[in-house]
Amino acid sequence: MDWTGWTSLLTVVAVLTTLMTTRLATDMVMLTALIFLSVSGILTHQEALAGFSNSGLITVAFMYVIASGIHNTGGLDWIIKNLLGRPASVRYAQARVIAPVAGLSGFLNNTPVVATFIPAVARWARHQQVPLPPLLMTLSYAAILGGTLTLIGTSTNLIVNGLYMDLADSEGFHLFDITWVSLPVILIGLAFIVVWLPFALRSRKGNGKQMFGDFREYTVEMAVANDGPLVGQSVQDAGLRHLRGLYLVEIEREGGVVTAVPSEERLRSGDRLVFAGDVQSVMELRQIRGLVPSTEEQPLLAKEAPERRIVEAVVSPECLAVGSTIRESRFREKYGAVVLAIARNGRRIEGNLGNIRLEPADTLLLEARPVFVTRQRYSRDFLLVNDTEEESPDHRKSWRAWAILIAVVLLAATNTLSMLHAAMVGALAMLLTNCLTLNLARRSLDGHVLLTIACSFALGNALDKTGAATWLGHGMLSFTAGDYLLMLIATYVLVNVMTEMITNNAAALLTLPIVLAVTQNAGMPAEPFVLTLMMAASASFATPLGYQTNLMIFGPGGFRFIDFAKAGLPLNIICGIATVTTVSLLYPL
């Protein structure tokens, strides 16, 4: 192996180390590696950019649009309404959640599926007096397992198939080829979830109560005294912008509401002001001449107002504000929203909100303008936006969206069209039938994921081109002594450990060239190892950060990191054993 191979190998090591030890965005790390490989001459510019034209990546993009059409028309609402029912026990409730979620995730991106189910399951659990944590974790795990049901169930399957077609010069897998492997694993995994989760989460007894409680617990209301010294002054000049423990959220004025109050807003006589933060700092407000306690009994935030939305949002690892305090990140100016309260590990954080550093999986209670919901629904800053006043979709169009999805599946399953062409036709049909607008279709495209995938292809190509993958393959082959079963186990463990530490797409694309090199050196068929790799890349249960659906339920379920380790690590092992056993039986050497 010459210098290009060693450089490619060191680049991969640097990427993995950076992703595991820093909070840098995955897509930017991958893009930096792509630029380095191209500029250094290890890859030509055509090879470096090949991922952007890969059929797997393009298929993923069009499937995002199709899933958005289902979500936008309320296509999941009927399923939620009619299939949850009245459970007699926690395990029966889990079973009622599993069936629709796992089935839907086999054909739709699981992020909108889980996002739609979370508020519905929370309301259902509260109404039925069923503990919420096991239901939410069942929801996430069922979506992850269900995504392995078909080749379009998760982006990982599609992009692995796309790179496999390029590297192995193969026609790839068809829609249901992976089903023969995944179906037994799914059934075993779901049965284990129903038995194990209520026991593993027995200390989590919540039944869907709002973690933020009453507005009075973390807000203070004051009023501007009539003809007082503050009348006519701006918020900045009145000294209300840089309070130590509290900050101004909104102003009620003449029946209307001024939200996300700017510094230049001028105060008027009788204005009712809402402050959030450390309520113990109320004495600081009372020392300001011109402010008097509000005499209203009903909290202003509890009143409906068209100018304001109260939103719960889960912070994504990709959020630009992660690692910064609320004040440092200029949250109000950047997002047009004000943080009312923050919950971490299921508990609201007390004290001065402005000095709290945001972390991934923090749940924020926000007061925002209505445009915030529309703007952030397809943003990756917040993985879950739970709008308490969300407008009802046009359910009359939901049958069109479902018909289009069924047609896409049938076209791909019967090989009438390739998966790429079927996805293209389906996305176009969603637009032509007004199941979603062109603007919503654009927003549905997850730019972070698509860029990460495209750039990951460059690293995979570098490992293959320079011989680094072959060198690693020889090492893995000698470690397993060429034993077929040990090689399957090693493949699963390698990919599964990596997918818990970095994104599943990156883990799969970085290890696929190595796996293909191993099979070529050993003279074994590649198909069973590629299918094992697909299953291992999706089996991310042991950490909340390993898969985005885990992160979405982290705050609403009041979980701790240790909860995912206790519940998910045994599931990882069970799914690994089931996968290797099934593959070895279906593909005997």
Buried (B, 14 or more C-beta within 10 A) or exposed (E): EEEBBBBBBEBBEBBBEBBEEEEEBBBBBBBBBBEBBBEBEBBEEEBBBBBBEBBBBBBBBBBBBBBBBBBBBBBBBEBBEEEBEEBEEBBEBBBBBBBBBBBBBBBBBBBBBBBBBBBBBBEBBBEBEBBBBBBBBBBBBBBBBBBBBBBBBBBBBBBBBBBBBBBBEBEBBBBBBBBEBBBBBBEBBBEBBBEBBBEBBEEBEBBBEEBBEEBEEBBBBBBBBEEBEBBEBBBEBBBBBEBEBBBBBBBBBEEEBBBBBEBEBEBBBEBBBBBBBBBEBBEBBEEBEBBBEBEEEEBBBEEEBEEBBBBBBBBBBBBEBBEBBBBEBEBBEEBBBBBBBBBBBBEBBBBBBBBBEBBBBBBBBBBBBBEBBBBBBBBBBBBBBBBEEEEEBEEEBBEBBBEBBEBBBEBBBEEEBBBBBBBBBBBBBBBEBEBBEEEBBEBBBBBBBBBBBBBBBBBBBBBBBBBBBBBBBBEBBEEBEBEBEBBBBBBBBBBBEBBBBBBBBBBBBBBBBBBBBBBBBBEBEBBBBBBBBBBBBBBBBBBBBBBBBBBBBBBBBBBBEEBBBBBBBBBBBBBBBBBBBBBBEEBEE
